[in-house]
Amino acid sequence: APFVAQVYTAGLSGTLVSISVDVSSSDSFPLRVSIRALMDGLPTGVVLGETLLAGSSAALSEAIAFDEPIEQIAGQQYAIALDYPGQPSPAGLANRLAGASGDVYADGALALSLDGVNWFIEMPATVDLHFQTVVNVLPAVFQDNSPPVNFWLTRSPS
């Protein structure tokens, strides 16, 4: 099954609470969403966290959470990888994504893979995926035992 990944740069340090992506499909295969580490600007086989959705689509307004905590370090790049496990043919996943034409998100790029291991970035970059990340930022000093604060870090091309 083909993979599509949006590379992004974490704007805050903390724990990734959820992400949102814009994928529209009537496919019968469930959509898998994973966060991957990068090497040389490309996703790797190192999966930091993943979840399998009940359906084949996801709306930008839908928060997709992960079972395991995923650390985010401000300034470091990660990838939101999408695929349909079990899909027998490389049907155009890229055609089901909503994004902005042009390379409007300068802190990342859209990467493609046929196997989830060997990735490439189309050059020149022609689209960025609509996405959002939510990071739970822990206060540096716990003087009053206050709970962590959720911050929305929206990185969505217009």
C-alpha positions as CSV (number, residue, x, y, z in Angstrom):
1,A,0.0,0.0,0.0
2,P,1.3,3.5,-0.8
3,F,2.2,6.0,2.0
4,V,1.9,9.7,2.2
5,A,3.5,11.8,4.9
6,Q,3.5,15.4,5.9
7,V,6.8,16.4,7.4
8,Y,6.3,19.1,10.1
9,T,8.5,21.0,12.5
10,A,7.4,20.9,16.2
11,G,6.8,24.4,17.4
12,L,6.6,23.5,21.1
13,S,8.3,20.9,23.3
14,G,6.0,18.5,25.2
15,T,3.8,15.5,24.5
16,L,1.8,15.2,21.3
17,V,-1.9,14.9,22.4
18,S,-3.5,14.6,19.0
19,I,-3.2,15.5,15.3
20,S,-5.8,16.3,12.7
21,V,-5.6,15.7,8.9
22,D,-8.0,16.1,6.0
23,V,-8.5,12.8,4.1
24,S,-11.7,12.0,2.2
25,S,-12.3,8.5,1.0
26,S,-15.1,6.0,0.4
27,D,-12.5,3.1,0.6
28,S,-13.4,0.0,2.7
29,F,-9.9,-0.1,4.2
30,P,-9.3,1.8,7.5
31,L,-6.9,4.7,7.5
32,R,-3.7,4.2,9.6
33,V,-2.1,7.4,11.0
34,S,1.4,7.3,12.4
35,I,4.0,9.7,13.6
36,R,7.5,8.8,12.4
37,A,11.0,9.9,13.1
38,L,13.0,11.6,10.3
39,M,16.5,11.1,8.9
40,D,17.9,13.6,6.4
41,G,14.5,15.2,6.1
42,L,12.7,12.1,5.2
43,P,10.4,9.7,7.2
44,T,12.1,6.5,8.5
45,G,10.7,3.2,9.5
46,V,10.8,4.3,13.2
47,V,7.2,4.7,14.3
48,L,6.9,6.9,17.4
49,G,3.1,6.2,17.6
50,E,0.3,5.0,15.5
51,T,-3.5,4.5,15.4
52,L,-5.9,2.7,13.1
53,L,-9.1,4.6,12.5
54,A,-12.4,2.9,12.2
55,G,-13.0,4.4,8.8
56,S,-11.1,5.5,5.7
57,S,-11.5,9.2,6.2
58,A,-10.6,11.9,8.7
59,A,-11.7,15.5,8.9
60,L,-9.5,18.4,9.9
61,S,-12.0,19.0,12.8
62,E,-11.5,15.4,14.1
63,A,-8.8,15.0,16.8
64,I,-6.8,11.7,16.3
65,A,-5.2,10.6,19.5
66,F,-2.4,8.0,20.1
67,D,-2.3,5.4,22.9
68,E,1.3,6.1,23.7
69,P,2.9,9.4,24.6
70,I,4.9,10.9,21.7
71,E,7.5,13.4,22.8
72,Q,7.9,16.5,20.6
73,I,11.0,18.7,20.8
74,A,10.6,22.3,19.5
75,G,12.5,22.8,16.2
76,Q,12.7,19.0,15.5
77,Q,11.0,17.5,12.5
78,Y,8.6,14.6,12.5
79,A,6.2,13.1,9.9
80,I,2.5,12.4,10.0
81,A,2.3,9.2,7.8
82,L,-0.9,7.9,6.3
83,D,-1.7,4.6,4.6
84,Y,-4.4,2.0,4.2
85,P,-2.9,-1.4,5.5
86,G,-4.1,-4.4,3.5
87,Q,-5.0,-2.4,0.4
88,P,-3.9,-4.6,-2.5
89,S,-3.1,-2.0,-5.0
90,P,-1.4,1.5,-4.9
91,A,-4.6,3.4,-5.4
92,G,-4.0,7.1,-5.3
93,L,-3.9,8.0,-1.6
94,A,-2.5,11.4,-2.6
95,N,-5.7,12.1,-4.5
96,R,-7.7,11.7,-1.3
97,L,-5.9,14.4,0.7
98,A,-6.9,18.0,1.1
99,G,-4.0,20.4,1.0
100,A,-2.8,23.7,-0.3
101,S,-1.3,24.1,-3.8
102,G,2.3,25.1,-3.7
103,D,4.8,24.8,-0.9
104,V,3.0,27.1,1.5
105,Y,4.3,25.4,4.7
106,A,8.0,26.2,4.7
107,D,8.7,24.1,7.9
108,G,8.0,20.8,6.1
109,A,7.0,19.0,3.0
110,L,4.9,16.2,1.6
111,A,6.7,12.9,1.3
112,L,5.7,9.8,-0.7
113,S,6.6,6.1,-0.4
114,L,5.4,2.8,-2.0
115,D,6.6,0.7,1.0
116,G,6.8,2.9,4.1
117,V,10.6,2.5,4.1
118,N,12.0,4.3,1.0
119,W,10.6,7.9,0.9
120,F,11.1,10.8,-1.5
121,I,9.9,14.4,-1.6
122,E,8.5,15.6,-4.9
123,M,10.6,18.5,-6.2
124,P,9.6,21.1,-6.6
125,A,7.1,20.8,-3.8
126,T,3.6,21.1,-5.2
127,V,1.3,20.6,-2.1
128,D,1.2,20.5,1.7
129,L,-1.3,18.5,3.6
130,H,-3.9,20.3,5.8
131,F,-3.0,19.3,9.3
132,Q,-2.9,20.4,12.9
133,T,-1.0,19.2,16.0
134,V,-1.9,19.5,19.7
135,V,1.0,19.4,22.1
136,N,0.7,19.2,25.9
137,V,3.3,21.6,27.2
138,L,4.5,20.8,30.7
139,P,5.4,23.9,32.8
140,A,9.1,24.2,33.5
141,V,8.6,24.7,37.2
142,F,5.8,23.0,39.2
143,Q,5.5,25.5,42.0
144,D,1.7,25.1,42.5
145,N,1.2,21.5,41.3
146,S,-0.9,22.9,38.5
147,P,-1.9,20.4,35.7
148,P,-0.3,20.7,32.3
149,V,-1.8,23.1,29.8
150,N,-2.9,22.2,26.4
151,F,-1.8,24.4,23.5
152,W,-3.0,24.2,20.0
153,L,-0.2,24.5,17.5
154,T,-1.8,24.9,14.2
155,R,0.3,24.3,11.2
156,S,-2.1,24.2,8.3
157,P,-1.4,25.8,4.9
158,S,-4.0,28.1,3.7
